[in-house]
């Protein structure tokens, strides 16, 4: 048992791959992550199976797509009976630890993590942070003041009193207490750089807004896309976001990432200090991305663009895996824990959609990756919003709109070679992008006759995937967290 490797999973929340220097953003150096990459493999093309917290995390811990395990909205955590990797590792004799944001497991499964310090969205820390961020909701636009749902700000607390600092301290203490009698699997789950967008000094001042490089925008960028992204823009109050607001957002967003990088450095130092580095598989990943200025938007939505679906992935096991390597094959977050099990010699559950990452086992590389959103509910249209949004400009949209937006439709994405194709059977608009020529996904080529062959090929590939992975139990659209009952009729307007 003691000869099996430890597994250390470092996860951020809502960090797109291209937010850091390792993936091309020279504005954001991350020395600790660069150090981890030098010890192992950087996967250049890793995609989340779902760009929303709970579905992505449940998929990470099950190796299965959301439509297979059924957790397809943020209200539906790990379904009972799932043979997830935490249970498999627990049965294999691993000591489990969880520090940070869970947003995945129900209490009986969370109890498998015998060492845990969990931040909950309903906990006092998160409530305080959300209330502070919501205190200022007005930005200045050409048309005058406008309400938005979040604003970037400086956290007034000392770094050691913020979640990232607390989690680093807890993780370091856990590593220092290990005696080597049993292997461990520790999940250190940072709640940042998820909104509210705030971080303490000195990190808040590391990236002056005027110094940042912005992604390219086009005034008509969203016109040829599925309607859901324009619905998101309207719900969040992001129409014509001023450039200075985007710059301020990015400055704090990048500061949050730099804060996390320092925390990762402290954790890697503890591994080295305790002599655990060569006995530990270390993973760094994020559950999903953020617009972070792309398409003149911030935060996340139900779209499937690379800013939301492509995430960083680093894998290290000194002496057992290559060092300083860059792998450009398409990979999925679904592949991470099956890889860790395979390297540890722990049999994986049957029926996985994940596979061993390239360079770690005998599985062939993927020729495509897939992502999805929604639970098949009725589409939320721009025409629905006037009667559903609050009449007062200072009020937030009702919670039912958030629930509706998470469950509406079923957009799916396939990325293969240079192209990405996005399809929703309930939406007349298809999307096709040539990511070699158009990495910012500004020009939809789905109706371009010169790209008809690529569109047809990827649509067939998406159909093959849908059939091959079908068969899971139906998913309720809305669930009352107290009773567990489907509450669709309580939250959908009568017209639907």
VMD Tcl script that draws the C-alpha trace (Angstrom):
set ca {
  {0.00 0.00 0.00}
  {2.72 2.50 0.95}
  {4.34 1.96 -2.47}
  {1.34 3.37 -4.33}
  {1.78 7.01 -5.34}
  {0.02 9.82 -3.57}
  {-2.34 11.93 -5.69}
  {-2.54 15.70 -5.23}
  {-5.20 17.51 -7.28}
  {-4.91 21.31 -7.40}
  {-8.02 22.79 -9.00}
  {-9.05 26.37 -9.70}
  {-12.56 27.55 -10.49}
  {-13.29 29.40 -13.74}
  {-9.73 29.80 -15.06}
  {-9.44 29.64 -18.83}
  {-6.27 28.14 -20.27}
  {-5.12 31.30 -22.04}
  {-5.24 33.37 -18.84}
  {-1.60 32.48 -18.03}
  {1.79 32.67 -19.67}
  {2.08 28.89 -20.06}
  {-0.74 29.12 -22.60}
  {0.37 32.27 -24.34}
  {-0.77 35.17 -22.11}
  {2.46 37.05 -21.49}
  {0.65 39.47 -19.17}
  {0.37 36.77 -16.48}
  {3.54 34.96 -15.36}
  {2.93 32.05 -12.99}
  {6.32 30.87 -11.64}
  {4.92 28.04 -9.52}
  {2.86 26.58 -12.35}
  {5.83 26.95 -14.67}
  {7.89 25.02 -12.12}
  {5.24 22.28 -12.05}
  {5.20 22.15 -15.86}
  {8.99 21.73 -15.89}
  {8.53 18.69 -13.63}
  {5.94 17.07 -15.88}
  {3.66 17.41 -18.89}
  {1.64 20.42 -20.03}
  {-1.42 19.39 -22.05}
  {-2.00 22.18 -24.52}
  {-5.51 21.24 -25.68}
  {-7.53 20.16 -22.63}
  {-11.30 20.69 -22.60}
  {-13.92 20.50 -19.87}
  {-16.97 18.32 -20.62}
  {-19.27 21.08 -19.32}
  {-18.46 24.77 -18.58}
  {-20.41 24.94 -15.30}
  {-19.14 24.09 -11.81}
  {-21.17 21.10 -10.61}
  {-21.51 19.22 -13.92}
  {-17.79 19.71 -14.63}
  {-16.71 18.55 -11.18}
  {-19.01 15.52 -11.11}
  {-17.66 14.58 -14.54}
  {-14.09 15.02 -13.26}
  {-14.73 12.63 -10.37}
  {-16.70 10.06 -12.39}
  {-14.94 10.08 -15.78}
  {-18.35 10.33 -17.44}
  {-20.26 13.01 -19.35}
  {-23.06 14.96 -17.64}
  {-25.74 13.32 -19.78}
  {-24.43 9.97 -18.51}
  {-24.28 10.68 -14.77}
  {-27.24 13.12 -14.71}
  {-25.71 16.09 -12.85}
  {-26.47 18.61 -15.58}
  {-27.15 21.77 -13.59}
  {-25.57 23.37 -10.50}
  {-28.50 22.14 -8.41}
  {-27.83 18.44 -8.97}
  {-24.65 17.21 -7.21}
  {-23.14 13.74 -7.43}
  {-26.11 11.39 -8.10}
  {-26.52 8.63 -5.51}
  {-25.02 5.32 -6.56}
  {-22.29 6.77 -8.79}
  {-19.06 4.77 -8.46}
  {-16.84 7.81 -8.46}
  {-13.08 7.87 -8.08}
  {-13.11 9.08 -4.47}
  {-14.98 5.93 -3.49}
  {-12.64 3.76 -5.58}
  {-9.56 5.31 -3.95}
  {-11.09 5.02 -0.49}
  {-11.71 1.29 -1.07}
  {-8.13 0.95 -2.30}
  {-6.88 2.20 1.05}
  {-6.17 5.85 0.25}
  {-6.52 8.57 2.86}
  {-8.78 11.24 1.31}
  {-8.60 14.97 2.01}
  {-10.64 17.88 0.63}
  {-9.70 21.51 1.12}
  {-11.77 24.25 -0.47}
  {-14.74 24.36 -2.77}
  {-16.59 21.06 -3.12}
  {-19.63 21.81 -5.33}
  {-19.68 18.16 -6.31}
  {-20.37 15.60 -3.58}
  {-23.43 14.94 -1.42}
  {-22.79 14.65 2.36}
  {-22.38 10.82 2.45}
  {-19.74 10.99 -0.28}
  {-18.08 14.08 1.17}
  {-17.68 12.13 4.40}
  {-15.22 9.82 2.61}
  {-12.76 12.72 2.81}
  {-11.70 12.19 6.41}
  {-9.64 15.41 6.35}
  {-11.70 18.28 5.01}
  {-12.12 22.02 5.21}
  {-14.89 22.97 2.84}
  {-16.00 26.38 1.63}
  {-19.68 26.28 0.70}
  {-21.48 28.80 -1.48}
  {-24.01 28.97 1.34}
  {-21.38 29.47 4.03}
  {-20.74 32.78 5.83}
  {-17.47 33.48 4.01}
  {-19.03 33.20 0.57}
  {-22.13 35.14 1.59}
  {-19.99 37.98 2.95}
  {-17.88 38.06 -0.22}
  {-20.96 38.04 -2.44}
  {-22.64 40.83 -0.48}
  {-19.51 42.96 -0.62}
  {-19.19 42.46 -4.36}
  {-22.85 43.28 -4.89}
  {-22.62 46.56 -2.99}
  {-21.56 48.44 -6.12}
  {-23.42 47.47 -9.28}
  {-23.30 50.51 -11.48}
  {-20.91 51.24 -14.33}
  {-20.72 54.24 -16.61}
  {-21.53 53.70 -20.29}
  {-22.11 55.98 -23.28}
  {-25.84 55.84 -22.50}
  {-25.32 56.71 -18.84}
  {-25.14 54.54 -15.69}
  {-25.95 50.86 -16.12}
  {-26.39 48.03 -13.63}
  {-24.20 44.91 -13.80}
  {-24.25 41.85 -11.56}
  {-20.64 41.95 -10.41}
  {-17.84 44.50 -10.27}
  {-14.09 43.99 -9.74}
  {-12.78 45.17 -6.41}
  {-9.88 44.96 -3.94}
  {-10.43 42.59 -1.04}
  {-9.55 44.57 2.11}
  {-8.36 41.52 4.08}
  {-4.78 40.28 4.41}
  {-3.85 37.47 1.98}
  {-3.50 34.92 4.77}
  {-7.12 35.60 5.79}
  {-8.55 35.10 2.28}
  {-9.73 31.68 1.03}
  {-6.67 31.09 -1.16}
  {-4.29 31.82 1.72}
  {-6.29 29.69 4.15}
  {-6.37 26.75 1.75}
  {-2.62 26.88 1.13}
  {-2.03 26.83 4.88}
  {-4.39 23.88 5.41}
  {-2.89 21.90 2.52}
  {0.67 22.50 3.73}
  {-0.28 21.37 7.24}
  {-1.84 18.20 5.82}
  {1.30 17.36 3.83}
  {3.53 17.97 6.84}
  {1.43 15.54 8.92}
  {1.75 12.59 6.51}
  {3.71 9.66 7.93}
  {3.85 7.48 4.81}
  {1.78 4.66 6.32}
  {-0.92 5.10 3.64}
  {-1.03 6.85 0.29}
  {-3.22 9.94 0.17}
  {-5.41 11.64 -2.39}
  {-5.85 15.34 -1.56}
  {-8.13 17.67 -3.53}
  {-7.15 21.32 -3.00}
  {-10.00 23.21 -4.65}
  {-9.47 26.97 -4.85}
  {-12.77 28.91 -5.20}
  {-11.02 31.56 -7.34}
  {-10.79 33.17 -9.90}
  {-14.59 32.63 -9.89}
  {-16.72 35.69 -9.16}
  {-16.98 37.75 -7.05}
  {-13.93 39.22 -8.75}
  {-11.76 40.44 -5.90}
  {-8.35 39.82 -4.43}
  {-6.17 41.40 -1.73}
  {-3.09 43.53 -2.12}
  {-0.42 43.23 -3.36}
  {-2.05 41.01 -6.00}
  {-4.78 43.52 -6.89}
  {-2.13 45.96 -8.14}
  {0.11 43.53 -10.05}
  {-1.73 44.08 -13.33}
  {-2.52 47.76 -13.97}
  {-5.59 47.85 -16.23}
  {-3.98 50.17 -18.79}
  {-1.08 47.72 -19.29}
  {-3.17 44.71 -20.29}
  {-3.59 43.25 -23.76}
  {-7.28 42.83 -24.65}
  {-8.68 40.15 -26.97}
  {-10.04 41.40 -30.32}
  {-13.69 42.50 -30.45}
  {-16.10 43.07 -33.28}
  {-19.34 45.04 -32.94}
  {-21.42 42.37 -34.71}
  {-19.56 39.42 -33.17}
  {-22.62 37.92 -31.42}
  {-25.06 38.41 -34.30}
  {-24.23 35.12 -36.01}
  {-24.14 33.06 -32.83}
  {-26.79 31.12 -30.94}
  {-29.22 33.35 -29.09}
  {-28.22 32.11 -25.63}
  {-25.07 34.23 -25.55}
  {-27.08 37.41 -26.24}
  {-29.57 36.37 -23.55}
  {-26.65 36.06 -21.12}
  {-25.37 39.50 -22.10}
  {-28.79 41.03 -21.44}
  {-29.33 39.20 -18.13}
  {-25.96 40.29 -16.78}
  {-26.26 43.88 -17.98}
  {-23.19 43.50 -20.19}
  {-24.41 45.24 -23.35}
  {-21.56 47.42 -24.65}
  {-19.34 46.92 -21.63}
  {-16.92 49.86 -21.43}
  {-13.31 48.97 -22.15}
  {-12.17 50.36 -18.79}
  {-14.55 47.99 -16.97}
  {-13.15 44.98 -18.86}
  {-9.62 46.12 -18.09}
  {-10.39 46.49 -14.38}
  {-12.04 43.05 -14.36}
  {-9.01 41.45 -16.02}
  {-6.59 43.20 -13.67}
  {-8.30 41.67 -10.62}
  {-8.95 38.32 -12.36}
  {-5.25 38.01 -13.16}
  {-4.37 39.09 -9.61}
  {-6.51 36.24 -8.27}
  {-4.57 33.82 -10.47}
  {-1.22 35.22 -9.26}
  {-2.43 34.76 -5.66}
  {-3.28 31.13 -6.44}
  {0.12 30.63 -8.08}
  {1.88 31.72 -4.91}
  {-0.31 29.28 -2.96}
  {0.63 26.47 -5.35}
  {4.29 27.37 -4.81}
  {3.90 26.98 -1.05}
  {2.28 23.57 -1.55}
  {5.04 22.39 -3.91}
  {7.63 23.61 -1.39}
  {5.95 21.49 1.28}
  {6.06 18.43 -1.00}
  {9.78 18.94 -1.53}
  {10.48 19.69 2.12}
  {8.75 16.47 3.23}
  {10.42 14.36 0.54}
  {7.08 13.54 -1.05}
  {7.60 14.91 -4.56}
  {8.86 11.69 -6.18}
  {6.04 9.70 -4.57}
  {3.23 12.05 -5.60}
  {1.27 12.50 -8.81}
  {0.42 16.21 -8.98}
  {-2.40 17.51 -11.16}
  {-3.23 21.14 -11.82}
  {-6.47 21.92 -13.69}
  {-9.53 24.16 -13.70}
  {-13.16 23.06 -13.91}
  {-14.03 25.52 -16.72}
  {-13.10 28.91 -18.11}
  {-14.29 32.52 -18.25}
  {-14.92 34.97 -21.09}
  {-12.28 37.21 -19.50}
  {-12.88 39.92 -22.10}
  {-13.50 37.73 -25.16}
  {-16.58 38.78 -27.15}
  {-16.57 41.89 -24.92}
  {-17.92 39.76 -22.07}
  {-16.80 38.56 -18.65}
  {-17.85 35.68 -16.38}
  {-19.34 32.49 -17.91}
  {-22.47 31.42 -19.75}
  {-24.05 28.44 -21.50}
  {-21.98 28.93 -24.66}
  {-19.21 26.50 -25.67}
  {-16.40 28.77 -26.88}
  {-12.77 27.99 -26.07}
  {-12.60 30.72 -23.42}
  {-15.19 28.70 -21.46}
  {-14.26 25.12 -22.37}
  {-10.47 25.04 -22.81}
  {-8.68 24.75 -19.46}
  {-5.11 24.35 -18.20}
  {-3.88 20.84 -17.39}
  {-0.49 19.99 -15.89}
  {0.51 16.47 -14.78}
  {3.68 15.63 -12.87}
  {5.25 12.51 -11.37}
  {9.03 12.94 -11.23}
  {10.93 9.88 -12.38}
  {7.85 8.25 -13.91}
  {6.56 10.79 -16.45}
  {8.40 13.02 -18.94}
  {9.64 16.37 -17.67}
  {9.22 19.70 -19.42}
  {7.03 18.08 -22.09}
  {4.21 19.72 -24.05}
  {1.53 17.41 -25.43}
  {-0.69 18.89 -28.14}
  {-3.20 16.04 -28.45}
  {-6.85 16.75 -27.66}
  {-7.65 15.64 -24.11}
  {-10.56 15.96 -21.68}
  {-10.87 16.56 -17.95}
  {-12.59 13.17 -18.01}
  {-9.16 11.64 -18.61}
  {-7.39 12.96 -15.50}
  {-8.47 10.60 -12.75}
  {-8.56 7.45 -14.94}
  {-4.92 8.32 -15.66}
  {-4.14 8.68 -11.96}
  {-5.80 5.34 -11.19}
  {-3.90 3.65 -14.00}
  {-0.57 5.05 -12.84}
  {-1.36 3.99 -9.27}
  {-2.33 0.46 -10.30}
  {-5.90 0.88 -9.02}
  {-8.56 -0.77 -11.26}
  {-10.94 1.81 -12.77}
  {-14.72 1.41 -12.74}
  {-16.44 0.10 -15.85}
  {-18.26 2.35 -18.30}
  {-15.90 5.33 -18.27}
  {-15.81 7.94 -21.02}
  {-12.38 9.01 -19.80}
  {-9.15 7.31 -20.84}
  {-5.45 7.40 -20.04}
  {-3.83 10.67 -21.08}
  {-1.38 10.50 -24.00}
  {2.06 9.36 -22.88}
  {0.82 7.67 -19.69}
  {-0.65 4.37 -20.92}
  {-1.76 2.27 -23.85}
  {-4.96 4.15 -24.74}
  {-4.84 5.79 -28.19}
  {-5.04 9.60 -28.34}
  {-8.44 11.17 -28.91}
  {-9.33 12.40 -32.39}
  {-12.00 14.69 -30.91}
  {-13.23 16.16 -27.63}
  {-16.81 16.98 -26.65}
  {-18.64 19.32 -24.29}
  {-22.29 19.98 -23.51}
  {-24.62 22.23 -21.54}
  {-28.25 22.25 -20.40}
  {-30.73 19.52 -19.55}
  {-33.06 19.74 -22.55}
  {-35.39 22.40 -21.15}
  {-37.22 24.99 -23.28}
  {-35.03 27.75 -24.68}
  {-34.85 31.10 -22.94}
  {-35.33 33.75 -25.62}
  {-34.62 37.45 -25.72}
  {-38.35 37.98 -26.24}
  {-39.03 36.32 -22.86}
  {-36.91 38.78 -20.89}
  {-39.08 41.94 -20.83}
  {-41.81 40.19 -18.87}
  {-39.40 38.22 -16.64}
  {-36.74 40.75 -15.67}
  {-37.41 42.96 -12.62}
  {-38.83 46.38 -13.46}
  {-36.39 48.21 -11.17}
  {-32.91 48.69 -12.64}
  {-31.18 48.05 -9.31}
  {-32.72 44.61 -8.74}
  {-31.19 41.25 -9.65}
  {-33.01 38.91 -12.04}
  {-35.19 36.35 -10.22}
  {-33.48 33.09 -9.34}
  {-35.80 31.16 -11.64}
  {-34.06 32.78 -14.62}
  {-30.73 31.36 -13.48}
  {-32.30 27.92 -13.08}
  {-33.98 28.20 -16.47}
  {-30.75 29.30 -18.18}
  {-28.78 26.39 -16.73}
  {-31.34 23.82 -17.87}
  {-32.44 25.29 -21.22}
  {-31.69 23.48 -24.46}
  {-28.88 21.00 -24.98}
  {-26.02 22.63 -26.90}
  {-23.20 20.21 -27.69}
  {-19.72 20.79 -29.08}
  {-17.14 18.73 -30.91}
  {-13.54 19.89 -31.41}
  {-11.53 17.89 -33.93}
  {-8.29 18.87 -35.71}
  {-8.65 22.57 -36.60}
  {-12.44 22.93 -36.40}
  {-15.07 23.29 -33.71}
  {-18.77 22.65 -34.35}
  {-21.61 23.62 -31.98}
  {-25.16 22.34 -32.34}
  {-28.42 22.44 -30.40}
  {-31.41 20.57 -31.85}
  {-33.73 23.29 -30.48}
  {-31.82 26.19 -32.01}
  {-31.82 26.98 -35.74}
  {-28.30 28.43 -35.55}
  {-25.32 26.11 -35.92}
  {-21.78 27.33 -35.27}
  {-18.54 26.30 -36.98}
  {-15.12 27.83 -36.34}
  {-11.73 27.34 -37.93}
  {-9.60 27.67 -34.80}
  {-6.34 27.82 -36.75}
  {-7.47 30.88 -38.71}
  {-9.85 32.31 -36.09}
  {-8.75 31.34 -32.53}
  {-11.04 33.98 -30.98}
  {-14.14 32.39 -32.63}
  {-15.37 35.62 -34.17}
  {-16.60 34.30 -37.54}
  {-19.27 31.59 -37.72}
  {-18.61 29.48 -40.86}
  {-21.57 27.12 -40.53}
  {-23.35 28.62 -43.57}
  {-20.20 29.13 -45.61}
  {-20.35 26.76 -48.62}
  {-16.57 26.51 -48.66}
  {-16.74 24.83 -45.23}
  {-19.76 22.59 -45.87}
  {-17.63 19.44 -45.86}
  {-16.16 20.24 -42.44}
  {-19.62 21.06 -41.07}
  {-21.10 17.77 -42.31}
  {-18.15 15.73 -41.07}
  {-18.30 17.19 -37.57}
  {-22.08 16.95 -37.39}
  {-21.79 13.23 -38.18}
  {-19.04 12.92 -35.57}
  {-21.29 14.57 -33.00}
  {-24.12 12.18 -33.88}
  {-21.83 9.17 -33.47}
  {-20.73 10.43 -30.06}
  {-24.30 11.09 -28.93}
  {-25.38 7.56 -29.83}
  {-22.29 5.92 -28.38}
  {-22.62 7.67 -25.01}
  {-26.43 7.56 -24.65}
  {-28.35 5.43 -22.20}
  {-28.24 7.28 -18.89}
  {-31.33 7.90 -16.78}
  {-33.41 11.02 -17.64}
  {-32.44 14.16 -15.77}
  {-34.99 16.39 -14.03}
  {-34.85 19.99 -15.20}
  {-35.21 21.55 -11.74}
  {-34.80 19.96 -8.34}
  {-35.91 21.25 -4.97}
  {-32.75 20.88 -2.84}
  {-34.83 20.07 0.27}
  {-37.29 17.50 -1.07}
  {-35.28 16.27 -4.06}
  {-38.42 16.48 -6.22}
  {-38.66 17.76 -9.75}
  {-40.02 21.31 -9.45}
  {-40.32 22.19 -13.13}
  {-43.87 23.47 -12.86}
  {-42.93 25.81 -10.02}
  {-40.30 27.68 -12.02}
  {-41.34 27.57 -15.66}
  {-43.80 30.22 -16.90}
  {-47.22 28.94 -17.87}
  {-46.65 29.81 -21.53}
  {-44.09 27.02 -21.68}
}
mol new
graphics top color blue
foreach p $ca { graphics top sphere $p radius 0.5 }
foreach p [lrange $ca 0 end-1] q [lrange $ca 1 end] { graphics top cylinder $p $q radius 0.2 }
display resetview
